């Protein structure tokens, strides 16, 4: 999938969060969106996901020669972010069954291999509200990365993860990279995006 941004801007009231972004995200590449907390990284990610409308400019999604409408883009992406919620009344088993009714498993994965990769075989029938913050973050990341989507959006992916969890995250990325997929990582920590091919600084689009 290719995403083309033409003079994209987003503002709240009279304050521009960013403006005049001309950029293309290509299939098979990994991108890091950089900036301090509150700089607008998450806002850009929401615009890219179609959950926020740009205040200016044009956003074009294409897959091959086919243009994808913004109200259909959710079918082609997966996301893990601090503001994305899990259904805490579900057990892990129920959540996986529910999620993968709407998304297919990425090739090479199934329910059993996903649970093994999570390392949470013992917690399959435990409600998510009883999971630690680190366990919840792993679940968010696994749902995003192991879904068969062309675009993977990750915002602060190692939040709530310890050192072992950070290494687990990097291994997860390595195992779920595909030639047709684009990863876009919002971060201000190099350890989260060292594998990325390209970097974009939000500060460059605040002038």
GIDAWO-V371055 format. One record per residue. N is the residue number from 1. RES is the residue in one small letter. PHI is phi as a letter, one per 40 degrees, with the letter a starting at -180 (* if undefined). OMEGA is omega in whole degrees, 0 to 359 (NA if undefined). D_FIRST is the distance of its C-alpha to the first C-alpha in whole Angstrom. Layout:
n:N res:RES phi:PHI omega:OMEGA d_first:D_FIRST
n:N res:RES phi:PHI omega:OMEGA d_first:D_FIRST
//
This chain:
n:1 res:x phi:* omega:176 d_first:0
n:2 res:x phi:b omega:176 d_first:4
n:3 res:x phi:b omega:181 d_first:7
n:4 res:x phi:b omega:178 d_first:10
n:5 res:x phi:b omega:180 d_first:13
n:6 res:x phi:b omega:177 d_first:16
n:7 res:x phi:f omega:184 d_first:20
n:8 res:x phi:c omega:174 d_first:19
n:9 res:x phi:a omega:176 d_first:21
n:10 res:x phi:a omega:178 d_first:23
n:11 res:x phi:b omega:171 d_first:26
n:12 res:x phi:b omega:188 d_first:29
n:13 res:x phi:f omega:182 d_first:32
n:14 res:x phi:b omega:183 d_first:33
n:15 res:x phi:c omega:177 d_first:31
n:16 res:x phi:c omega:176 d_first:28
n:17 res:x phi:c omega:171 d_first:26
n:18 res:x phi:a omega:178 d_first:24
n:19 res:x phi:a omega:177 d_first:23
n:20 res:x phi:f omega:176 d_first:22
n:21 res:x phi:c omega:172 d_first:19
n:22 res:x phi:b omega:187 d_first:17
n:23 res:x phi:a omega:175 d_first:14
n:24 res:x phi:b omega:173 d_first:10
n:25 res:x phi:c omega:186 d_first:8
n:26 res:x phi:b omega:177 d_first:7
n:27 res:x phi:c omega:174 d_first:5
n:28 res:x phi:g omega:180 d_first:8
n:29 res:x phi:b omega:177 d_first:10
n:30 res:x phi:b omega:186 d_first:12
n:31 res:x phi:b omega:174 d_first:14
n:32 res:x phi:b omega:174 d_first:17
n:33 res:x phi:c omega:190 d_first:18
n:34 res:x phi:b omega:177 d_first:22
n:35 res:x phi:i omega:179 d_first:25
n:36 res:x phi:c omega:176 d_first:28
n:37 res:x phi:d omega:180 d_first:28
n:38 res:x phi:g omega:184 d_first:28
n:39 res:x phi:c omega:179 d_first:26
n:40 res:x phi:h omega:180 d_first:23
n:41 res:x phi:c omega:182 d_first:21
n:42 res:x phi:c omega:177 d_first:21
n:43 res:x phi:c omega:177 d_first:21
n:44 res:x phi:c omega:180 d_first:18
n:45 res:x phi:c omega:178 d_first:16
n:46 res:x phi:c omega:176 d_first:17
n:47 res:x phi:c omega:180 d_first:16
n:48 res:x phi:c omega:181 d_first:12
n:49 res:x phi:c omega:181 d_first:13
n:50 res:x phi:g omega:181 d_first:15
n:51 res:x phi:c omega:172 d_first:18
n:52 res:x phi:b omega:177 d_first:19
n:53 res:x phi:c omega:176 d_first:20
n:54 res:x phi:c omega:175 d_first:20
n:55 res:x phi:c omega:179 d_first:23
n:56 res:x phi:a omega:174 d_first:22
n:57 res:x phi:g omega:185 d_first:20
n:58 res:x phi:b omega:180 d_first:16
n:59 res:x phi:b omega:184 d_first:13
n:60 res:x phi:b omega:176 d_first:10
n:61 res:x phi:b omega:177 d_first:7
n:62 res:x phi:b omega:176 d_first:6
n:63 res:x phi:b omega:191 d_first:5
n:64 res:x phi:g omega:178 d_first:7
n:65 res:x phi:c omega:185 d_first:10
n:66 res:x phi:c omega:175 d_first:10
n:67 res:x phi:c omega:182 d_first:10
n:68 res:x phi:c omega:179 d_first:9
n:69 res:x phi:c omega:184 d_first:13
n:70 res:x phi:c omega:180 d_first:13
n:71 res:x phi:c omega:176 d_first:16
n:72 res:x phi:b omega:188 d_first:13
n:73 res:x phi:c omega:180 d_first:10
n:74 res:x phi:d omega:180 d_first:13
n:75 res:x phi:c omega:187 d_first:12
n:76 res:x phi:b omega:182 d_first:9
n:77 res:x phi:b omega:171 d_first:10
n:78 res:x phi:b omega:188 d_first:13
n:79 res:x phi:a omega:170 d_first:15
n:80 res:x phi:b omega:185 d_first:19
n:81 res:x phi:a omega:179 d_first:21
n:82 res:x phi:d omega:182 d_first:25
n:83 res:x phi:c omega:174 d_first:24
n:84 res:x phi:c omega:188 d_first:23
n:85 res:x phi:b omega:171 d_first:26
n:86 res:x phi:b omega:178 d_first:27
n:87 res:x phi:c omega:192 d_first:29
n:88 res:x phi:c omega:178 d_first:32
n:89 res:x phi:c omega:178 d_first:34
n:90 res:x phi:c omega:165 d_first:32
n:91 res:x phi:c omega:177 d_first:33
n:92 res:x phi:d omega:179 d_first:30
n:93 res:x phi:d omega:181 d_first:31
n:94 res:x phi:c omega:180 d_first:30
n:95 res:x phi:c omega:179 d_first:27
n:96 res:x phi:c omega:179 d_first:25
n:97 res:x phi:c omega:180 d_first:27
n:98 res:x phi:c omega:183 d_first:26
n:99 res:x phi:d omega:186 d_first:22
n:100 res:x phi:c omega:163 d_first:21
n:101 res:x phi:c omega:184 d_first:23
n:102 res:x phi:b omega:177 d_first:19
n:103 res:x phi:b omega:172 d_first:17
n:104 res:x phi:c omega:172 d_first:17
n:105 res:x phi:c omega:171 d_first:18
n:106 res:x phi:d omega:181 d_first:16
n:107 res:x phi:d omega:182 d_first:17
n:108 res:x phi:g omega:181 d_first:20
n:109 res:x phi:b omega:170 d_first:21
n:110 res:x phi:a omega:185 d_first:24
n:111 res:x phi:d omega:182 d_first:26
n:112 res:x phi:c omega:182 d_first:28
n:113 res:x phi:c omega:178 d_first:26
n:114 res:x phi:c omega:179 d_first:25
n:115 res:x phi:c omega:178 d_first:28
n:116 res:x phi:c omega:179 d_first:29
n:117 res:x phi:c omega:176 d_first:27
n:118 res:x phi:c omega:185 d_first:28
n:119 res:x phi:g omega:185 d_first:31
n:120 res:x phi:b omega:179 d_first:32
n:121 res:x phi:d omega:182 d_first:34
n:122 res:x phi:c omega:186 d_first:37
n:123 res:x phi:b omega:183 d_first:35
n:124 res:x phi:d omega:183 d_first:34
n:125 res:x phi:b omega:177 d_first:36
n:126 res:x phi:c omega:178 d_first:37
n:127 res:x phi:c omega:184 d_first:35
n:128 res:x phi:c omega:180 d_first:33
n:129 res:x phi:c omega:178 d_first:35
n:130 res:x phi:c omega:177 d_first:37
n:131 res:x phi:c omega:172 d_first:34
n:132 res:x phi:c omega:179 d_first:35
n:133 res:x phi:c omega:178 d_first:32
n:134 res:x phi:c omega:178 d_first:31
n:135 res:x phi:c omega:179 d_first:30
n:136 res:x phi:c omega:180 d_first:29
n:137 res:x phi:c omega:176 d_first:26
n:138 res:x phi:c omega:180 d_first:26
n:139 res:x phi:c omega:178 d_first:25
n:140 res:x phi:d omega:183 d_first:22
n:141 res:x phi:c omega:181 d_first:20
n:142 res:x phi:c omega:178 d_first:21
n:143 res:x phi:c omega:180 d_first:19
n:144 res:x phi:c omega:188 d_first:16
n:145 res:x phi:c omega:183 d_first:16
n:146 res:x phi:c omega:172 d_first:17
n:147 res:x phi:c omega:183 d_first:15
n:148 res:x phi:c omega:181 d_first:13
n:149 res:x phi:b omega:180 d_first:10
n:150 res:x phi:c omega:184 d_first:6
n:151 res:x phi:b omega:178 d_first:7
n:152 res:x phi:b omega:182 d_first:11
n:153 res:x phi:b omega:182 d_first:13
n:154 res:x phi:b omega:180 d_first:17
n:155 res:x phi:b omega:182 d_first:19
n:156 res:x phi:f omega:190 d_first:23
n:157 res:x phi:c omega:181 d_first:22
n:158 res:x phi:b omega:176 d_first:25
n:159 res:x phi:c omega:180 d_first:27
n:160 res:x phi:g omega:178 d_first:30
n:161 res:x phi:b omega:174 d_first:30
n:162 res:x phi:c omega:183 d_first:33
n:163 res:x phi:d omega:178 d_first:32
n:164 res:x phi:c omega:179 d_first:32
n:165 res:x phi:c omega:178 d_first:29
n:166 res:x phi:c omega:177 d_first:27
n:167 res:x phi:c omega:176 d_first:28
n:168 res:x phi:d omega:178 d_first:26
n:169 res:x phi:d omega:180 d_first:23
n:170 res:x phi:c omega:177 d_first:23
n:171 res:x phi:c omega:178 d_first:23
n:172 res:x phi:c omega:178 d_first:21
n:173 res:x phi:d omega:182 d_first:18
n:174 res:x phi:c omega:182 d_first:19
n:175 res:x phi:c omega:185 d_first:19
n:176 res:x phi:b omega:173 d_first:16
n:177 res:x phi:c omega:176 d_first:14
n:178 res:x phi:a omega:182 d_first:12
n:179 res:x phi:c omega:184 d_first:10
n:180 res:x phi:c omega:187 d_first:7
n:181 res:x phi:c omega:170 d_first:7
n:182 res:x phi:b omega:173 d_first:7
n:183 res:x phi:b omega:174 d_first:11
n:184 res:x phi:b omega:186 d_first:12
n:185 res:x phi:b omega:173 d_first:16
n:186 res:x phi:c omega:188 d_first:19
n:187 res:x phi:a omega:165 d_first:22
n:188 res:x phi:b omega:179 d_first:25
n:189 res:x phi:b omega:186 d_first:26
n:190 res:x phi:d omega:183 d_first:25
n:191 res:x phi:c omega:182 d_first:26
n:192 res:x phi:c omega:189 d_first:23
n:193 res:x phi:b omega:182 d_first:20
n:194 res:x phi:d omega:182 d_first:22
n:195 res:x phi:c omega:186 d_first:19
n:196 res:x phi:c omega:178 d_first:17
n:197 res:x phi:c omega:187 d_first:16
n:198 res:x phi:b omega:175 d_first:16
n:199 res:x phi:b omega:179 d_first:18
n:200 res:x phi:b omega:178 d_first:19
n:201 res:x phi:b omega:179 d_first:22
n:202 res:x phi:c omega:182 d_first:22
n:203 res:x phi:d omega:180 d_first:26
n:204 res:x phi:c omega:184 d_first:25
n:205 res:x phi:b omega:177 d_first:24
n:206 res:x phi:b omega:185 d_first:27
n:207 res:x phi:c omega:NA d_first:29
//
